[in-house]
Amino acid sequence: MKSNKKHLSSGIAIGVVGTLVASAVVGVTIVYTGAYNVAATEDHQPLARWALETTMKTSVADRASSIEPPEFSVQMISSGGREYQAMCQHCHGGPGVEKSEWARGILPQPPHLPDVVTEWQAREVFWLVKHGVRMSAMPAFGPTHDDEQIWALTAFVMQLPGMTAQRYAEFGQGNSAAGHH
Ligand code: HEC
């Protein structure tokens, strides 16, 4: 009886190890043979795409949960607006402005931010801009921008939903006109 149990558990152990070895062999084969298509014209299978998107959402929400946003001032919004047009508009567009032509070839596609910002809280936008999103074209701005600049960008991004094209254009003029409306 005792030795039967032992046989059974060592059988299971062999099965588990065998499965692990087999998956490792499949993994290494994919890595070395080029069987996996890395083209940016081929999206992931729907299940993998769903898993990646959901992982991004929960990962950002968790990591950003302890960040305290400052009060947003008119100056922050206006300097953030200028910076947004220099750093983000190519990929994300803006009210009345389409993303650059080359940005249409990025996968996953950078979303038109005015349409999706309402899904995110300010602390999450701050986190995304500071740290970027690995394995996507979303850059980390933390290495080149201090927290104050990133909060200014965030303050501006939070104003995007419902902003008119005319108001958006005023931020690019590099003067304080945007603050007077
Ligand atoms: C080179 C292209 C590129 C630039 C420049 C860029 N982004 Fe992104 N961004 C992306 C891509 C691609 C995603 C989608 C990532 C994903 O879904 O995995 C993204 C996602 C985001 C998101 C999350 C939106 C969502 O629902 O997916 C925010 C917020 C964001 N970017 C803000 C910014 C801001 C602010 C800037 C400028 C400081 C910026 N990005 C510059 C490519 C870019």
Boltz pocket constraint, residues with backbone or C-beta under 6 A from the ligand:
constraints:
  - pocket:
      binder: B
      contacts: [[A, 56], [A, 83], [A, 84], [A, 87], [A, 88], [A, 89], [A, 90], [A, 91], [A, 92], [A, 103], [A, 106], [A, 107], [A, 108], [A, 109], [A, 110], [A, 111], [A, 116], [A, 119], [A, 120], [A, 124], [A, 125], [A, 128], [A, 129], [A, 133], [A, 134], [A, 135], [A, 136], [A, 137], [A, 138], [A, 139], [A, 141], [A, 153], [A, 157]]
      max_distance: 6.0
